[in-house]
Amino acid sequence: KPSQRNKAGAESTLRSRLVTLCFGTVLGPWSESRGARRLRSLFVAPVALPTIPPPGNPSKEYIYAGGKLIATEEPAPLAAPLNLSAETLSSSQVNITWTASPGADHYQVQRTANIGTAYEPVAYSVTTTSFSDTSVISGSAYLYRVVAVGSSSNVSPPSNIDLATAITFLDDPLQAGTTPIKAQHITEMRQAVDAVRAAANQGGAGWTDSSLSGATIKAIHIQELRTNLDQALSALGLDEGQYTDATLSGIPIKKVHLEEIRQLVK
């Protein structure tokens, strides 16, 4: 029947054109027309991806999203606070000071009572460059450090560390030519040195004349304090003491010998 033959011919032509579009096969004059070439190009031409230019500013992060290049500002790095110093005021108070870090929004003060344990914050949002720690335990030694925090919550490296022992010494300060050296002075310093050794994860020291009851204060008592303290300071990464009269043999015990040790533990 003619109508059926015409219908079949039309379907055959349509199929041929679809094959041409999908596979690029040349099946007659239509395949070379402008429309056919344009359609074929959609399937075979490479798609050019947008080129992301290198960042001109290293403080920015470049993201390609939604057909747009977006630059987001990264917070500038903060320098560590400097010159941290911890000073014992009494058995219940330690004062910490440091030099400001440019760009800091606030500071976090951290401490630990043992070099083998993590530093824990004792103050989170200090906006000045000093802090008074009144949460100390009498007789304990602490290591302190500070980090700067920016307005975007970016955090600096930690400052240097410093040591302070929560202790109140008898006759502080000692008066040369006025204050007699007493057994209690040596006992208190032994307690402080043992606290520093505990912070350095070291055991308590062995002391000559452990009770000092009725004992005369001798050069060996001062030398043992120096030696045991220096061992702990070295383990903590802190400077050892610079002592007057490095060799005490035959030298009377002086105010300065005690004060130097007190200052190191305070």
C-alpha positions as CSV (number, residue, x, y, z in Angstrom):
1,K,0.0,0.0,0.0
2,P,1.5,3.4,-1.0
3,S,0.6,5.1,2.3
4,Q,2.3,2.4,4.3
5,R,5.4,2.6,2.1
6,N,5.6,6.4,2.5
7,K,5.3,6.0,6.3
8,A,8.1,3.4,6.3
9,G,10.3,5.6,4.2
10,A,9.9,8.5,6.5
11,E,10.7,6.4,9.5
12,S,13.9,5.1,7.8
13,T,15.0,8.7,6.9
14,L,14.5,9.8,10.6
15,R,16.5,6.8,11.8
16,S,19.3,7.7,9.5
17,R,19.4,11.3,10.6
18,L,19.5,10.2,14.3
19,V,22.4,7.9,13.6
20,T,24.2,10.7,11.9
21,L,23.7,13.0,14.9
22,C,24.8,10.4,17.5
23,F,27.7,8.8,15.7
24,G,28.9,11.3,13.1
25,T,28.3,8.9,10.2
26,V,27.8,10.7,6.9
27,L,24.5,9.5,5.4
28,G,23.6,11.9,2.7
29,P,23.6,15.6,1.9
30,W,21.8,16.7,5.1
31,S,24.8,15.5,7.1
32,E,26.9,18.3,5.6
33,S,24.4,21.0,6.2
34,R,25.1,23.9,8.6
35,G,22.6,22.5,11.2
36,A,24.1,19.0,11.1
37,R,27.6,20.3,11.5
38,R,26.6,22.5,14.4
39,L,24.8,19.6,16.2
40,R,27.7,17.2,15.6
41,S,30.0,19.8,17.2
42,L,28.1,19.6,20.4
43,F,29.0,15.9,20.7
44,V,32.6,15.8,19.5
45,A,34.1,19.3,20.3
46,P,36.0,19.4,23.6
47,V,34.4,21.4,26.4
48,A,36.7,24.2,27.6
49,L,36.8,24.4,31.4
50,P,37.3,27.8,33.0
51,T,40.9,28.6,33.8
52,I,41.4,29.6,37.5
53,P,44.1,32.3,37.7
54,P,46.8,31.8,40.3
55,P,46.2,33.7,43.4
56,G,47.8,37.1,43.4
57,N,47.5,37.3,47.2
58,P,48.8,34.3,49.2
59,S,46.5,35.3,52.1
60,K,43.4,34.5,50.0
61,E,41.9,31.2,49.2
62,Y,40.4,30.9,45.6
63,I,37.3,28.6,45.1
64,Y,35.5,28.0,41.8
65,A,31.8,27.6,42.6
66,G,28.6,28.1,40.7
67,G,30.4,29.4,37.6
68,K,32.2,32.1,39.6
69,L,35.7,32.5,41.0
70,I,35.4,33.4,44.7
71,A,38.2,34.7,46.9
72,T,37.9,34.2,50.6
73,E,40.3,36.0,52.9
74,E,42.4,33.8,55.2
75,P,43.3,35.1,58.6
76,A,46.8,36.4,58.8
77,P,49.1,34.2,61.0
78,L,49.8,35.5,64.5
79,A,53.2,35.6,66.1
80,A,53.8,33.9,69.4
81,P,53.7,36.2,72.4
82,L,57.2,37.0,73.7
83,N,59.0,37.5,77.0
84,L,56.5,35.6,79.2
85,S,57.5,35.8,82.9
86,A,55.8,34.1,85.8
87,E,56.4,35.5,89.3
88,T,55.3,34.0,92.6
89,L,53.7,36.6,94.9
90,S,52.6,34.1,97.6
91,S,51.5,30.5,98.1
92,S,48.1,31.4,96.6
93,Q,49.0,33.8,93.7
94,V,51.3,33.8,90.6
95,N,51.4,36.8,88.3
96,I,52.1,36.2,84.6
97,T,53.1,38.9,82.1
98,W,54.1,38.9,78.4
99,T,54.7,41.1,75.3
100,A,51.8,41.7,73.0
101,S,51.4,39.7,69.8
102,P,50.4,42.1,66.9
103,G,46.9,41.4,65.6
104,A,45.8,39.5,68.7
105,D,42.2,39.8,69.8
106,H,42.8,38.2,73.2
107,Y,45.1,35.6,74.9
108,Q,44.7,32.2,76.5
109,V,46.9,31.5,79.5
110,Q,47.9,27.8,80.0
111,R,49.7,25.9,82.6
112,T,50.8,22.4,83.7
113,A,52.1,21.0,86.9
114,N,54.1,18.3,85.1
115,I,56.1,18.4,81.9
116,G,54.7,15.0,80.9
117,T,51.1,16.2,80.9
118,A,49.2,18.6,78.5
119,Y,49.0,22.3,79.2
120,E,45.5,23.3,80.3
121,P,43.9,26.8,80.0
122,V,43.5,28.7,83.3
123,A,42.2,31.8,81.5
124,Y,40.5,31.9,78.0
125,S,39.9,35.5,77.1
126,V,42.6,37.8,78.6
127,T,42.6,41.1,76.7
128,T,45.6,42.6,78.5
129,T,49.2,41.3,78.6
130,S,49.0,40.1,82.2
131,F,47.1,37.7,84.3
132,S,47.0,36.8,88.0
133,D,46.5,33.1,88.7
134,T,44.9,32.6,92.1
135,S,43.9,28.9,91.5
136,V,47.3,27.6,92.4
137,I,47.9,24.9,95.1
138,S,50.3,25.9,97.9
139,G,53.6,24.2,97.5
140,S,53.2,23.2,93.9
141,A,55.3,24.3,91.0
142,Y,53.8,25.2,87.6
143,L,54.9,25.9,84.0
144,Y,53.1,28.7,82.2
145,R,52.8,29.7,78.6
146,V,50.4,31.9,76.6
147,V,48.9,31.8,73.1
148,A,47.4,34.7,71.1
149,V,44.0,34.3,69.6
150,G,42.8,36.4,66.6
151,S,39.3,37.7,65.8
152,S,38.8,34.8,63.4
153,S,39.8,32.3,66.2
154,N,43.2,31.7,64.6
155,V,45.7,30.8,67.2
156,S,49.4,31.6,67.5
157,P,52.2,29.3,68.5
158,P,52.8,29.2,72.2
159,S,55.1,31.7,74.0
160,N,58.2,30.7,75.9
161,I,57.5,28.9,79.1
162,D,58.4,30.0,82.6
163,L,58.3,28.4,86.1
164,A,56.7,29.6,89.3
165,T,56.3,27.8,92.6
166,A,53.4,28.7,94.8
167,I,55.2,29.2,98.1
168,T,55.7,31.9,100.7
169,F,59.2,32.1,102.1
170,L,60.0,33.2,105.7
171,D,61.8,36.5,105.9
172,D,61.3,37.5,102.3
173,P,63.4,39.4,101.4
174,L,66.4,38.4,103.5
175,Q,68.3,41.4,105.0
176,A,72.1,41.1,104.8
177,G,73.7,41.5,108.2
178,T,70.3,41.5,109.9
179,T,68.4,38.3,109.1
180,P,70.0,35.2,110.6
181,I,70.0,32.1,108.4
182,K,67.6,29.6,109.9
183,A,66.8,25.9,109.3
184,Q,63.3,26.9,108.1
185,H,64.9,28.8,105.3
186,I,66.6,25.7,104.0
187,T,63.6,23.5,104.6
188,E,61.3,25.8,102.6
189,M,63.8,25.9,99.7
190,R,64.0,22.1,99.7
191,Q,60.2,21.9,99.5
192,A,60.3,24.3,96.5
193,V,63.1,22.4,94.8
194,D,61.3,19.1,95.2
195,A,58.2,20.8,93.7
196,V,60.2,21.9,90.7
197,R,61.6,18.4,90.3
198,A,58.0,17.1,90.4
199,A,57.1,19.5,87.5
200,A,60.1,18.1,85.6
201,N,58.8,14.6,86.2
202,Q,61.7,13.8,88.6
203,G,61.7,12.2,92.0
204,G,62.4,14.1,95.2
205,A,66.0,14.8,96.1
206,G,68.0,13.2,98.9
207,W,69.1,15.7,101.4
208,T,71.9,15.7,104.0
209,D,70.6,16.2,107.5
210,S,67.0,15.6,106.3
211,S,65.3,17.1,109.4
212,L,67.8,20.0,110.1
213,S,66.5,20.0,113.6
214,G,69.4,21.4,115.7
215,A,71.8,21.2,112.7
216,T,74.2,23.9,111.7
217,I,73.6,25.2,108.2
218,K,76.5,24.1,106.0
219,A,77.8,24.6,102.5
220,I,76.6,21.1,101.5
221,H,73.0,22.1,102.2
222,I,73.3,25.0,99.7
223,Q,75.2,22.9,97.2
224,E,72.6,20.2,97.2
225,L,69.9,22.8,96.6
226,R,71.8,24.1,93.6
227,T,72.5,20.7,92.1
228,N,69.0,19.3,92.5
229,L,67.4,22.4,91.2
230,D,69.7,22.7,88.1
231,Q,68.9,19.1,87.2
232,A,65.2,19.9,87.2
233,L,65.6,23.2,85.3
234,S,67.6,21.5,82.6
235,A,64.9,18.8,82.2
236,L,62.3,21.6,81.8
237,G,64.4,23.4,79.1
238,L,65.0,26.3,81.4
239,D,68.3,28.1,82.1
240,E,70.3,26.7,85.1
241,G,71.4,29.0,87.9
242,Q,74.3,31.4,87.8
243,Y,75.6,31.3,91.3
244,T,77.8,33.5,93.4
245,D,80.7,31.5,94.8
246,A,80.5,28.5,92.6
247,T,82.6,26.5,95.0
248,L,81.3,27.0,98.6
249,S,84.0,25.0,100.4
250,G,85.4,27.2,103.2
251,I,83.0,30.1,102.4
252,P,80.5,31.4,105.0
253,I,76.8,31.0,103.9
254,K,75.5,34.4,102.7
255,K,72.2,36.1,102.0
256,V,72.9,36.0,98.3
257,H,73.3,32.2,98.3
258,L,69.8,31.7,99.5
259,E,68.2,34.6,97.4
260,E,69.6,33.2,94.2
261,I,67.8,29.9,94.7
262,R,64.6,31.6,95.9
263,Q,64.5,33.6,92.7
264,L,65.0,30.6,90.5
265,V,62.0,28.7,92.0
266,K,59.8,31.8,92.2
